[in-house]
Amino acid sequence: MGFVERHGLLSEAQRRQAAEVARHIEADGLEAVRFSFPDQHGVLRGKVLMGSEAAGAFRSGLSLTSTLLLKDTAHRTAVPVFARDGSLLPEFRGAADFLLVPDPATFRVLPWAPRTGWMLCDAYLPDGRPVPYATRGLCRDVLARLGARGHALATGLEVEFHLLRLLDPKLAPEDAGQPGTPPEVGLLNQGYNYLTETRFDGLEPILEILRRDLLALGLPLRSQEVEFGPSQVEFVFGVGTGMQPADDMVLFRSAVRQICRRHGYLASFMCRPRLPNVMSSGWHLHQSLCDPETGGNLFVPQAAGQPLSAPGRHWLAGLLAEARAAAAFTTPTINGYKRFRPHSLAPDRAVWGCDNRGVMLRVLGSGPGDPATRIENRVGEPAANPYLYLASQVVCGMAGLAAAMEPGPSADTPYEHEAAKLPATLEEALSALEGSRCFREGFGDGFVDYFLRIKRAEIARFNLEVSEWEQREYFDLF
């Protein structure tokens, strides 16, 4: 009896799916299967097995080094695993292994990689318990608590990013490091021609390749758009429920980056790249609650003059109340906070409004009976871990529902409205998270403290770097 069966980690339905996947791998002659899991940053990691060995992963799982869950964004291990450290899981000491168990429902054949399959996995400790630091498992648990209230989360993704021509990948020996030298890139357009057809046509050679492969993956792509800034685009996806949109987002980001590299381009989901005349990129998360049985939208107002139903208003108020702490998950990089500035189509404070692109929470809908009624959270950056972004919305929204919170008046002038400012730095967001009772109850003390430690290691490295600004400002002055 293998690890998976011994601990009952696949349901009967999943075992049937696993058998079908194994038949698919054999019948299609797949040579390799990638087994991936999203780490704490939403970056996919994992192993590749030959097609003939893939079925064994459903029985025995795959062993991975536990330090993969302790890395900062430079892939440096942020916790001393060979020292006695009370904040470290005992199972992780000595860089011990954890195990991945494939989710057969996520199986895909990769259109850009010949004879290659792909699956998402969940992380478990050797005794069969879920790894408490695994963000996909955390998101599943939070969504299950929402389901216990008789609700399901419906979300739609609207993701901005930069498409660039790869000029020099910087692969000389001196370019290696943690992190290495960033690639040299060129623009694909000069920008500031928002939604013009000629600009779109200039990007069509790579957009066509991306469109073809993303649709072949089964991702619910609805549109591709030319954004405002140089070499900036936006992809919009159809609405999904539960954890599916988070799974779609990690696959989308990874797929786009791989496809672009194979064709001489670079895709960056960094919020504000260091490019002349750049515009920041955001990830707007459209969300509503629905009835799991009927699919009915629970945010639809019944009375004229109300933009949202009572549950919608309570959910909105919860998002506002915990916005500063949630920023650690919606905007988890140092760079992302450079986007929050007034009069920039990005929020700088926790406010809401009806169809107003300057607010943090934009309420959309045409009134009573409109099934498309929803809240668009405009605070996120495209580098966010999708599982933590979704889970953070649920934890905040459920707090608003439980306390029957009300959001207060809308902000018609969002950059002048009296309201709590969003954190100006990641450090400020982490401090808000550290003191958040809502997140300590919703995510657990253990996960919150773990996340704080990983991100503060990132900040500590940043604070030791001498920036170009400092050199320019002080070197010849003093």
VOPAGU-2260 file (C-alpha; in pm, 1 decimal, decimal comma):
REM VOPAGU-2260
SITE   aa  ch    i         X         Y         Z
SITE  MET   A    0       0,0       0,0       0,0
SITE  GLY   A    1     151,3     331,9    -110,9
SITE  PHE   A    2     167,6     661,8      78,4
SITE  VAL   A    3    -141,9     805,3     -92,5
SITE  GLU   A    4    -366,8     505,0     -25,5
SITE  ARG   A    5    -228,8     450,5     324,1
SITE  HIS   A    6    -337,2     798,2     429,0
SITE  GLY   A    7    -654,1     815,5     217,5
SITE  LEU   A    8    -541,9    1125,8      29,4
SITE  LEU   A    9    -748,3    1070,1    -287,0
SITE  SER   A   10   -1124,5    1027,5    -290,6
SITE  GLU   A   11   -1292,6     751,0    -488,5
SITE  ALA   A   12   -1375,0    1001,3    -762,8
SITE  GLN   A   13   -1012,7    1117,5    -771,8
SITE  ARG   A   14    -888,4     758,3    -795,3
SITE  ARG   A   15   -1108,3     705,7   -1099,9
SITE  GLN   A   16    -973,0    1031,1   -1248,3
SITE  ALA   A   17    -616,3     917,2   -1175,1
SITE  ALA   A   18    -674,7     589,8   -1360,0
SITE  GLU   A   19    -811,5     782,6   -1658,2
SITE  VAL   A   20    -508,5    1015,8   -1655,3
SITE  ALA   A   21    -273,0     716,1   -1650,7
SITE  ARG   A   22    -453,0     570,3   -1954,6
SITE  HIS   A   23    -431,8     908,7   -2128,2
SITE  ILE   A   24     -56,1     932,4   -2067,1
SITE  GLU   A   25      -0,7     586,2   -2213,4
SITE  ALA   A   26    -239,4     621,0   -2507,5
SITE  ASP   A   27     -97,4     958,7   -2614,8
SITE  GLY   A   28     260,3     844,7   -2571,9
SITE  LEU   A   29     351,4    1126,8   -2335,6
SITE  GLU   A   30     722,1    1115,3   -2262,4
SITE  ALA   A   31     721,6    1339,2   -1955,1
SITE  VAL   A   32     479,0    1471,2   -1694,7
SITE  ARG   A   33     546,0    1781,5   -1486,9
SITE  PHE   A   34     421,0    1763,4   -1127,6
SITE  SER   A   35     396,2    2120,3    -995,2
SITE  PHE   A   36     293,9    2287,7    -672,9
SITE  PRO   A   37     254,0    2660,1    -601,8
SITE  ASP   A   38     500,9    2778,9    -338,1
SITE  GLN   A   39     447,1    3061,1     -90,1
SITE  HIS   A   40     498,9    3320,7    -366,0
SITE  GLY   A   41     269,9    3148,3    -616,3
SITE  VAL   A   42     570,8    3028,3    -817,2
SITE  LEU   A   43     533,6    2678,2    -959,6
SITE  ARG   A   44     796,4    2426,3    -848,5
SITE  GLY   A   45     812,8    2049,1    -873,8
SITE  LYS   A   46     956,9    1749,6   -1055,0
SITE  VAL   A   47     935,0    1590,1   -1397,9
SITE  LEU   A   48     877,2    1215,5   -1430,2
SITE  MET   A   49     895,8    1009,5   -1743,3
SITE  GLY   A   50     554,7     908,9   -1873,1
SITE  SER   A   51     612,2     544,8   -1776,3
SITE  GLU   A   52     672,2     649,1   -1413,3
SITE  ALA   A   53     388,7     900,6   -1378,4
SITE  ALA   A   54     118,8     656,6   -1262,3
SITE  GLY   A   55     332,4     571,0    -959,4
SITE  ALA   A   56     296,5     926,5    -830,6
SITE  PHE   A   57     -73,4     858,3    -764,9
SITE  ARG   A   58      30,1     572,2    -534,2
SITE  SER   A   59     345,4     696,6    -365,5
SITE  GLY   A   60     354,6    1073,1    -418,8
SITE  LEU   A   61     678,7    1257,1    -494,9
SITE  SER   A   62     939,4    1365,7    -241,0
SITE  LEU   A   63    1060,2    1726,7    -242,8
SITE  THR   A   64    1300,0    1919,4     -20,0
SITE  SER   A   65    1113,8    2114,1     248,4
SITE  THR   A   66    1337,3    2420,4     205,1
SITE  LEU   A   67    1132,4    2499,5    -108,0
SITE  LEU   A   68     864,1    2627,4     131,0
SITE  LEU   A   69    1114,4    2845,5     316,4
SITE  LYS   A   70    1249,9    3049,8      24,6
SITE  ASP   A   71    1225,0    3424,1     -26,5
SITE  THR   A   72    1187,6    3574,9    -374,0
SITE  ALA   A   73    1562,0    3536,9    -446,3
SITE  HIS   A   74    1527,8    3162,1    -377,6
SITE  ARG   A   75    1731,2    3205,4     -59,6
SITE  THR   A   76    1628,3    2989,2     236,9
SITE  ALA   A   77    1500,9    3240,2     492,9
SITE  VAL   A   78    1506,1    3002,5     792,1
SITE  PRO   A   79    1818,6    2826,0     928,0
SITE  VAL   A   80    1705,6    2464,8     881,3
SITE  PHE   A   81    2016,5    2316,2    1041,8
SITE  ALA   A   82    1981,3    2520,7    1362,2
SITE  ARG   A   83    1747,8    2477,9    1658,4
SITE  ASP   A   84    1464,9    2714,8    1574,2
SITE  GLY   A   85    1133,6    2700,2    1757,2
SITE  SER   A   86     947,0    2879,1    1477,3
SITE  LEU   A   87    1030,1    2604,6    1225,5
SITE  LEU   A   88     811,5    2298,6    1171,2
SITE  PRO   A   89     993,7    2004,1    1332,3
SITE  GLU   A   90     930,4    1805,7    1013,0
SITE  PHE   A   91    1132,6    2062,7     813,6
SITE  ARG   A   92    1448,2    2054,3    1026,2
SITE  GLY   A   93    1754,4    1931,7     845,5
SITE  ALA   A   94    1594,3    2011,0     508,7
SITE  ALA   A   95    1384,0    1694,0     535,5
SITE  ASP   A   96    1138,5    1593,0     263,7
SITE  PHE   A   97     768,7    1653,3     222,7
SITE  LEU   A   98     550,5    1481,8     -37,1
SITE  LEU   A   99     346,8    1597,5    -333,5
SITE  VAL   A  100      22,0    1423,2    -424,6
SITE  PRO   A  101    -107,2    1498,5    -777,6
SITE  ASP   A  102    -458,5    1635,3    -825,2
SITE  PRO   A  103    -578,1    1438,9   -1131,5
SITE  ALA   A  104    -853,4    1693,3   -1205,6
SITE  THR   A  105    -583,3    1945,4   -1305,6
SITE  PHE   A  106    -418,2    1726,4   -1572,1
SITE  ARG   A  107    -329,2    1903,7   -1897,3
SITE  VAL   A  108    -118,5    1833,7   -2204,3
SITE  LEU   A  109     108,7    2134,3   -2260,9
SITE  PRO   A  110      62,8    2268,4   -2616,1
SITE  TRP   A  111     410,3    2426,4   -2633,1
SITE  ALA   A  112     608,6    2132,6   -2486,8
SITE  PRO   A  113     603,0    1821,9   -2711,5
SITE  ARG   A  114     459,3    1506,0   -2553,0
SITE  THR   A  115     450,3    1663,8   -2207,1
SITE  GLY   A  116     173,1    1646,5   -1947,4
SITE  TRP   A  117     123,5    1865,6   -1641,6
SITE  MET   A  118     -56,8    1843,1   -1307,2
SITE  LEU   A  119     -95,3    2052,7    -994,3
SITE  CYS   A  120     -13,1    1882,9    -665,9
SITE  ASP   A  121     -91,6    1925,2    -297,4
SITE  ALA   A  122     173,3    1910,7     -24,5
SITE  TYR   A  123     171,1    1664,0     266,5
SITE  LEU   A  124     397,6    1578,8     559,2
SITE  PRO   A  125     533,6    1222,0     583,7
SITE  ASP   A  126     263,3    1130,8     837,4
SITE  GLY   A  127     -11,9    1223,6     588,1
SITE  ARG   A  128    -106,5    1562,5     733,7
SITE  PRO   A  129    -134,4    1858,5     495,3
SITE  VAL   A  130     168,7    2089,9     506,3
SITE  PRO   A  131      36,6    2393,1     699,0
SITE  TYR   A  132     245,2    2633,6     489,8
SITE  ALA   A  133     101,9    2513,3     156,3
SITE  THR   A  134    -108,9    2795,3      14,9
SITE  ARG   A  135    -331,9    2582,5    -211,7
SITE  GLY   A  136    -439,8    2379,5      91,3
SITE  LEU   A  137    -496,8    2694,9     295,1
SITE  CYS   A  138    -717,8    2838,7      21,0
SITE  ARG   A  139    -915,7    2514,7       2,3
SITE  ASP   A  140    -976,1    2522,3     378,4
SITE  VAL   A  141   -1092,7    2885,3     373,8
SITE  LEU   A  142   -1331,1    2816,8      83,9
SITE  ALA   A  143   -1467,8    2513,9     272,2
SITE  ARG   A  144   -1554,1    2739,5     567,2
SITE  LEU   A  145   -1735,2    2969,9     327,9
SITE  GLY   A  146   -1917,7    2667,4     186,0
SITE  ALA   A  147   -2027,0    2569,0     536,9
SITE  ARG   A  148   -2213,0    2901,2     547,1
SITE  GLY   A  149   -2401,3    2802,8     232,3
SITE  HIS   A  150   -2204,4    3028,7      -0,8
SITE  ALA   A  151   -1960,4    2984,4    -290,0
SITE  LEU   A  152   -1712,1    3240,0    -421,9
SITE  ALA   A  153   -1731,3    3343,5    -788,1
SITE  THR   A  154   -1432,7    3535,0    -924,2
SITE  GLY   A  155   -1311,4    3671,8   -1254,8
SITE  LEU   A  156    -952,3    3765,7   -1337,4
SITE  GLU   A  157    -837,4    4082,4   -1511,9
SITE  VAL   A  158    -456,7    4075,0   -1533,5
SITE  GLU   A  159    -215,1    4337,4   -1666,3
SITE  PHE   A  160     147,3    4258,3   -1749,4
SITE  HIS   A  161     434,0    4358,4   -1977,8
SITE  LEU   A  162     527,5    4180,3   -2301,8
SITE  LEU   A  163     883,9    4257,1   -2410,5
SITE  ARG   A  164    1134,5    4143,4   -2670,3
SITE  LEU   A  165    1422,8    3946,4   -2521,2
SITE  LEU   A  166    1750,2    4104,4   -2639,7
SITE  ASP   A  167    2002,4    3942,2   -2406,4
SITE  PRO   A  168    1912,6    3669,4   -2152,4
SITE  LYS   A  169    2227,9    3757,8   -1951,3
SITE  LEU   A  170    2366,1    3406,0   -1923,1
SITE  ALA   A  171    2734,7    3488,5   -1890,7
SITE  PRO   A  172    2897,2    3329,2   -1581,1
SITE  GLU   A  173    2919,6    3666,4   -1406,4
SITE  ASP   A  174    2540,8    3708,5   -1444,1
SITE  ALA   A  175    2466,3    3415,6   -1211,0
SITE  GLY   A  176    2354,7    3486,6    -855,2
SITE  GLN   A  177    2063,9    3507,0    -613,0
SITE  PRO   A  178    1907,1    3682,6    -789,9
SITE  GLY   A  179    2095,6    3690,2   -1119,1
SITE  THR   A  180    2130,0    3981,4   -1360,5
SITE  PRO   A  181    1791,0    4066,8   -1515,6
SITE  PRO   A  182    1762,5    4007,2   -1891,6
SITE  GLU   A  183    1803,0    4297,2   -2133,0
SITE  VAL   A  184    1474,5    4368,8   -2311,2
SITE  GLY   A  185    1323,3    4593,9   -2575,6
SITE  LEU   A  186     973,7    4736,0   -2611,8
SITE  LEU   A  187     713,1    4598,5   -2851,1
SITE  ASN   A  188     536,2    4935,1   -2870,5
SITE  GLN   A  189     581,6    5289,1   -2739,5
SITE  GLY   A  190     261,8    5290,7   -2535,5
SITE  TYR   A  191      -1,0    5557,7   -2468,0
SITE  ASN   A  192    -225,7    5437,5   -2750,1
SITE  TYR   A  193    -479,8    5266,9   -2525,5
SITE  LEU   A  194    -700,0    5010,9   -2706,1
SITE  THR   A  195    -593,8    5122,6   -3054,6
SITE  GLU   A  196    -618,7    4856,5   -3323,4
SITE  THR   A  197    -283,7    4937,5   -3485,1
SITE  ARG   A  198    -102,8    4889,3   -3152,3
SITE  PHE   A  199    -285,0    4558,7   -3104,4
SITE  ASP   A  200    -185,7    4443,8   -3451,8
SITE  GLY   A  201     176,9    4522,8   -3373,4
SITE  LEU   A  202     156,7    4280,5   -3080,5
SITE  GLU   A  203     -43,1    4019,5   -3271,6
SITE  PRO   A  204     251,8    3790,4   -3358,8
SITE  ILE   A  205     306,9    3696,0   -2992,7
SITE  LEU   A  206     -56,5    3750,0   -2884,8
SITE  GLU   A  207    -172,3    3495,3   -3145,2
SITE  ILE   A  208      72,1    3235,2   -3012,4
SITE  LEU   A  209     -36,5    3300,5   -2652,7
SITE  ARG   A  210    -406,4    3293,5   -2745,2
SITE  ARG   A  211    -372,5    2961,8   -2928,2
SITE  ASP   A  212    -185,7    2785,7   -2647,5
SITE  LEU   A  213    -392,1    2928,1   -2360,6
SITE  LEU   A  214    -716,9    2820,6   -2527,3
SITE  ALA   A  215    -566,7    2476,5   -2596,2
SITE  LEU   A  216    -500,7    2450,0   -2220,1
SITE  GLY   A  217    -871,3    2508,2   -2157,4
SITE  LEU   A  218    -820,8    2840,5   -1979,7
SITE  PRO   A  219   -1133,9    3061,8   -1997,1
SITE  LEU   A  220    -969,5    3350,0   -2184,6
SITE  ARG   A  221   -1223,6    3616,4   -2286,7
SITE  SER   A  222   -1014,8    3902,0   -2424,4
SITE  GLN   A  223    -666,7    4034,8   -2497,9
SITE  GLU   A  224    -623,4    4411,5   -2482,5
SITE  VAL   A  225    -354,2    4670,8   -2539,0
SITE  GLU   A  226    -307,0    4860,4   -2214,1
SITE  PHE   A  227    -198,3    5220,3   -2160,0
SITE  GLY   A  228     173,8    5182,3   -2095,5
SITE  PRO   A  229     459,8    5080,8   -2325,6
SITE  SER   A  230     451,5    4706,5   -2405,3
SITE  GLN   A  231     167,5    4659,7   -2157,1
SITE  VAL   A  232    -127,2    4426,1   -2215,6
SITE  GLU   A  233    -429,5    4298,5   -2026,5
SITE  PHE   A  234    -585,1    3951,2   -2041,0
SITE  VAL   A  235    -938,3    3898,0   -1906,4
SITE  PHE   A  236   -1083,5    3561,6   -1805,2
SITE  GLY   A  237   -1434,6    3429,0   -1757,4
SITE  VAL   A  238   -1588,5    3381,4   -1414,1
SITE  GLY   A  239   -1505,1    3066,3   -1218,6
SITE  THR   A  240   -1605,7    2935,7    -878,7
SITE  GLY   A  241   -1411,7    2810,3    -580,3
SITE  MET   A  242   -1040,5    2752,6    -625,7
SITE  GLN   A  243   -1051,2    2710,2   -1003,8
SITE  PRO   A  244    -959,0    3075,7   -1082,7
SITE  ALA   A  245    -652,3    3049,5    -856,7
SITE  ASP   A  246    -545,5    2729,0   -1031,9
SITE  ASP   A  247    -603,1    2902,5   -1366,2
SITE  MET   A  248    -392,7    3202,4   -1262,6
SITE  VAL   A  249     -82,9    3004,3   -1160,3
SITE  LEU   A  250    -101,4    2802,9   -1481,9
SITE  PHE   A  251    -160,5    3118,7   -1688,7
SITE  ARG   A  252     139,3    3306,9   -1549,8
SITE  SER   A  253     371,9    3011,0   -1584,4
SITE  ALA   A  254     246,0    2926,4   -1934,1
SITE  VAL   A  255     282,4    3282,4   -2063,0
SITE  ARG   A  256     638,7    3311,5   -1934,9
SITE  GLN   A  257     739,8    2976,0   -2086,5
SITE  ILE   A  258     571,9    3036,6   -2423,1
SITE  CYS   A  259     724,8    3382,7   -2454,2
SITE  ARG   A  260    1077,6    3260,3   -2378,6
SITE  ARG   A  261    1049,5    2988,1   -2644,2
SITE  HIS   A  262     968,6    3256,1   -2903,7
SITE  GLY   A  263    1225,5    3520,5   -2808,1
SITE  TYR   A  264    1005,8    3733,0   -2581,6
SITE  LEU   A  265     988,6    3799,6   -2208,4
SITE  ALA   A  266     667,7    3837,0   -2008,5
SITE  SER   A  267     694,2    4013,2   -1673,3
SITE  PHE   A  268     420,8    4016,6   -1410,5
SITE  MET   A  269     627,2    4254,0   -1195,7
SITE  CYS   A  270     401,4    4540,7   -1092,0
SITE  ARG   A  271     623,5    4833,1   -1193,6
SITE  PRO   A  272     929,2    4732,4   -1399,5
SITE  ARG   A  273    1220,1    4976,0   -1417,6
SITE  LEU   A  274    1148,8    5091,3   -1772,1
SITE  PRO   A  275    1130,2    5450,8   -1897,9
SITE  ASN   A  276     773,2    5591,3   -1906,5
SITE  VAL   A  277     637,5    5271,7   -1752,5
SITE  MET   A  278     281,2    5227,6   -1623,7
SITE  SER   A  279     216,8    5001,0   -1323,9
SITE  SER   A  280      31,0    4674,5   -1379,2
SITE  GLY   A  281    -255,4    4560,5   -1159,3
SITE  TRP   A  282    -456,2    4244,0   -1104,6
SITE  HIS   A  283    -821,9    4334,1   -1059,3
SITE  LEU   A  284   -1024,2    4060,0    -890,5
SITE  HIS   A  285   -1398,0    4061,2    -968,5
SITE  GLN   A  286   -1593,1    3877,3    -700,9
SITE  SER   A  287   -1938,6    3786,8    -580,9
SITE  LEU   A  288   -2105,3    3520,5    -369,8
SITE  CYS   A  289   -2335,4    3267,5    -526,9
SITE  ASP   A  290   -2573,7    2995,2    -413,0
SITE  PRO   A  291   -2388,2    2662,8    -457,6
SITE  GLU   A  292   -2706,8    2483,7    -563,8
SITE  THR   A  293   -2872,6    2733,3    -797,2
SITE  GLY   A  294   -2571,2    2942,5    -897,6
SITE  GLY   A  295   -2771,6    3256,0    -821,0
SITE  ASN   A  296   -2572,2    3572,9    -748,7
SITE  LEU   A  297   -2622,2    3670,7    -382,9
SITE  PHE   A  298   -2493,4    4025,0    -439,4
SITE  VAL   A  299   -2784,8    4124,6    -665,7
SITE  PRO   A  300   -2986,6    4403,9    -498,5
SITE  GLN   A  301   -3362,5    4374,2    -472,5
SITE  ALA   A  302   -3447,2    4739,3    -407,7
SITE  ALA   A  303   -3395,5    5035,8    -637,5
SITE  GLY   A  304   -3119,8    5271,4    -529,5
SITE  GLN   A  305   -2912,1    4994,0    -370,1
SITE  PRO   A  306   -2597,6    4889,7    -561,7
SITE  LEU   A  307   -2564,2    4565,7    -360,7
SITE  SER   A  308   -2777,4    4329,1    -155,9
SITE  ALA   A  309   -2732,7    4316,5     222,4
SITE  PRO   A  310   -2480,7    4027,3     199,6
SITE  GLY   A  311   -2296,8    4222,0     -72,0
SITE  ARG   A  312   -2275,2    4531,4     148,2
SITE  HIS   A  313   -2148,0    4327,2     444,3
SITE  TRP   A  314   -1886,6    4157,8     225,4
SITE  LEU   A  315   -1778,6    4496,7      87,4
SITE  ALA   A  316   -1746,8    4638,0     438,6
SITE  GLY   A  317   -1531,0    4344,4     547,4
SITE  LEU   A  318   -1294,0    4403,3     256,3
SITE  LEU   A  319   -1264,8    4769,7     354,8
SITE  ALA   A  320   -1214,8    4700,3     725,2
SITE  GLU   A  321    -921,8    4461,7     668,9
SITE  ALA   A  322    -773,5    4624,3     358,0
SITE  ARG   A  323    -447,5    4729,6     523,8
SITE  ALA   A  324    -371,5    4381,6     659,7
SITE  ALA   A  325    -492,9    4209,7     340,5
SITE  ALA   A  326    -245,6    4419,2     138,1
SITE  ALA   A  327      28,7    4179,6     251,2
SITE  PHE   A  328    -142,6    3914,3      36,2
SITE  THR   A  329    -289,7    4125,2    -244,5
SITE  THR   A  330      36,6    4322,8    -288,8
SITE  PRO   A  331     313,7    4099,8    -150,9
SITE  THR   A  332     620,8    4257,7    -313,6
SITE  ILE   A  333     825,7    4564,1    -223,1
SITE  ASN   A  334     779,6    4688,7    -578,0
SITE  GLY   A  335     398,8    4663,8    -572,5
SITE  TYR   A  336     357,5    4958,6    -334,8
SITE  LYS   A  337     500,0    5195,4    -592,9
SITE  ARG   A  338     167,2    5156,1    -774,1
SITE  PHE   A  339     -44,3    5314,3    -498,2
SITE  ARG   A  340     -49,7    5681,0    -593,6
SITE  PRO   A  341    -326,2    5937,8    -640,4
SITE  HIS   A  342    -490,2    6008,3    -977,6
SITE  SER   A  343    -325,7    5703,6   -1135,9
SITE  LEU   A  344    -612,3    5458,0   -1195,6
SITE  ALA   A  345    -484,6    5276,4    -886,5
SITE  PRO   A  346    -615,6    5319,8    -531,4
SITE  ASP   A  347    -428,6    5483,7    -247,9
SITE  ARG   A  348    -688,4    5433,3      28,4
SITE  ALA   A  349    -957,9    5187,6     135,0
SITE  VAL   A  350   -1270,8    5330,7     -29,2
SITE  TRP   A  351   -1550,5    5205,9    -250,9
SITE  GLY   A  352   -1761,2    5358,8    -526,1
SITE  CYS   A  353   -1999,8    5270,9    -806,7
SITE  ASP   A  354   -1819,1    5226,6   -1140,1
SITE  ASN   A  355   -1528,8    5449,3   -1033,1
SITE  ARG   A  356   -1179,3    5340,4   -1135,7
SITE  GLY   A  357   -1006,6    5547,3    -868,7
SITE  VAL   A  358   -1148,2    5349,2    -573,8
SITE  MET   A  359   -1012,0    5030,9    -423,7
SITE  LEU   A  360   -1348,2    4851,7    -445,7
SITE  ARG   A  361   -1547,7    4928,3    -758,9
SITE  VAL   A  362   -1909,1    4812,2    -741,3
SITE  LEU   A  363   -2053,6    4713,0   -1078,0
SITE  GLY   A  364   -2411,9    4634,8   -1176,1
SITE  SER   A  365   -2716,0    4801,2   -1327,7
SITE  GLY   A  366   -2945,3    4762,7   -1030,3
SITE  PRO   A  367   -3213,9    4517,1    -914,4
SITE  GLY   A  368   -3208,2    4187,3   -1099,7
SITE  ASP   A  369   -2869,4    4231,0   -1270,7
SITE  PRO   A  370   -2694,3    3890,2   -1245,2
SITE  ALA   A  371   -2356,9    4053,2   -1326,6
SITE  THR   A  372   -2355,9    4255,4   -1001,8
SITE  ARG   A  373   -2012,7    4227,2    -842,5
SITE  ILE   A  374   -1726,6    4393,3    -657,7
SITE  GLU   A  375   -1401,2    4461,5    -842,4
SITE  ASN   A  376   -1106,1    4480,9    -604,1
SITE  ARG   A  377    -844,7    4693,0    -782,6
SITE  VAL   A  378    -577,8    4669,1    -513,1
SITE  GLY   A  379    -391,3    4357,0    -627,0
SITE  GLU   A  380     -66,0    4324,7    -817,7
SITE  PRO   A  381     -16,0    4055,8   -1085,7
SITE  ALA   A  382     269,7    3897,5    -887,3
SITE  ALA   A  383      38,6    3804,2    -597,6
SITE  ASN   A  384       1,1    3441,1    -493,3
SITE  PRO   A  385    -347,4    3361,0    -633,4
SITE  TYR   A  386    -440,4    3129,2    -346,2
SITE  LEU   A  387    -357,2    3389,0     -82,5
SITE  TYR   A  388    -528,7    3666,3    -280,6
SITE  LEU   A  389    -853,2    3466,2    -305,4
SITE  ALA   A  390    -833,2    3337,9      51,6
SITE  SER   A  391    -771,9    3688,7     186,7
SITE  GLN   A  392   -1089,4    3813,2      20,3
SITE  VAL   A  393   -1292,4    3531,1     173,9
SITE  VAL   A  394   -1153,3    3583,4     524,7
SITE  CYS   A  395   -1226,8    3958,2     511,3
SITE  GLY   A  396   -1566,5    3911,7     347,9
SITE  MET   A  397   -1677,7    3648,7     599,4
SITE  ALA   A  398   -1577,4    3880,4     885,2
SITE  GLY   A  399   -1801,2    4145,5     731,5
SITE  LEU   A  400   -2087,9    3897,7     698,4
SITE  ALA   A  401   -2049,7    3770,3    1055,5
SITE  ALA   A  402   -2061,0    4120,2    1202,8
SITE  ALA   A  403   -2319,2    4255,2     953,3
SITE  MET   A  404   -2080,0    4543,1     877,9
SITE  GLU   A  405   -2188,9    4835,6     664,0
SITE  PRO   A  406   -1944,9    5005,4     423,0
SITE  GLY   A  407   -2052,1    5366,7     473,4
SITE  PRO   A  408   -2097,8    5618,4     190,9
SITE  SER   A  409   -1932,2    5578,1    -147,3
SITE  ALA   A  410   -1630,3    5786,0    -243,3
SITE  ASP   A  411   -1715,7    5994,9    -548,3
SITE  THR   A  412   -1380,2    6174,7    -520,0
SITE  PRO   A  413   -1163,2    5878,8    -417,9
SITE  TYR   A  414    -832,7    6061,4    -377,1
SITE  GLU   A  415    -987,3    6320,5    -145,0
SITE  HIS   A  416   -1218,2    6097,3      60,2
SITE  GLU   A  417   -1142,9    6065,8     431,8
SITE  ALA   A  418   -1047,9    5700,7     474,1
SITE  ALA   A  419    -766,9    5475,2     589,6
SITE  LYS   A  420    -470,0    5498,1     356,0
SITE  LEU   A  421    -337,9    5177,4     205,4
SITE  PRO   A  422       8,9    5082,2     331,5
SITE  ALA   A  423     286,5    5279,9     165,6
SITE  THR   A  424     534,6    4991,4     192,6
SITE  LEU   A  425     535,3    4614,6     227,9
SITE  GLU   A  426     683,0    4659,7     575,2
SITE  GLU   A  427     379,5    4866,4     675,8
SITE  ALA   A  428     145,0    4602,5     535,7
SITE  LEU   A  429     321,1    4326,8     729,3
SITE  SER   A  430     285,9    4525,3    1051,2
SITE  ALA   A  431     -88,2    4556,9     986,1
SITE  LEU   A  432    -107,8    4182,9     918,8
SITE  GLU   A  433      86,1    4098,8    1234,2
SITE  GLY   A  434    -174,0    4273,4    1448,3
SITE  SER   A  435    -480,5    4152,0    1255,2
SITE  ARG   A  436    -708,5    3935,2    1465,6
SITE  CYS   A  437    -914,1    3864,3    1154,6
SITE  PHE   A  438    -623,2    3702,0     969,6
SITE  ARG   A  439    -482,1    3527,0    1274,1
SITE  GLU   A  440    -819,3    3358,2    1317,2
SITE  GLY   A  441    -878,3    3307,1     945,6
SITE  PHE   A  442    -531,9    3180,5     841,1
SITE  GLY   A  443    -401,7    3069,4    1181,2
SITE  ASP   A  444    -117,6    3211,4    1389,3
SITE  GLY   A  445     126,8    2956,5    1249,7
SITE  PHE   A  446      76,6    3056,0     887,5
SITE  VAL   A  447      72,4    3430,4     958,5
SITE  ASP   A  448     399,0    3413,0    1155,8
SITE  TYR   A  449     556,7    3195,0     885,9
SITE  PHE   A  450     455,1    3437,6     611,0
SITE  LEU   A  451     583,0    3737,0     808,8
SITE  ARG   A  452     919,9    3569,6     851,6
SITE  ILE   A  453     959,4    3490,2     481,6
SITE  LYS   A  454     863,1    3839,7     366,9
SITE  ARG   A  455    1068,7    4018,7     633,0
SITE  ALA   A  456    1376,5    3829,4     515,6
SITE  GLU   A  457    1310,0    3979,1     171,9
SITE  ILE   A  458    1281,5    4330,1     319,9
SITE  ALA   A  459    1602,2    4284,2     521,6
SITE  ARG   A  460    1797,6    4206,7     204,6
SITE  PHE   A  461    1642,6    4506,4      29,2
SITE  ASN   A  462    1741,0    4740,5     312,4
SITE  LEU   A  463    2105,6    4634,8     283,2
SITE  GLU   A  464    2126,6    4718,5     -87,7
SITE  VAL   A  465    2263,9    5054,6    -202,6
SITE  SER   A  466    2017,3    5180,4    -463,6
SITE  GLU   A  467    2090,2    5390,4    -769,5
SITE  TRP   A  468    1882,7    5669,0    -607,5
SITE  GLU   A  469    2115,1    5676,5    -304,2
SITE  GLN   A  470    2424,4    5680,2    -524,4
SITE  ARG   A  471    2285,4    5965,5    -736,4
SITE  GLU   A  472    2160,3    6160,6    -434,4
SITE  TYR   A  473    2456,4    6142,9    -196,2
SITE  PHE   A  474    2777,5    6032,8    -368,7
SITE  ASP   A  475    2888,3    6369,9    -500,9
SITE  LEU   A  476    2700,8    6579,7    -243,3
SITE  PHE   A  477    2895,5    6485,2      68,2
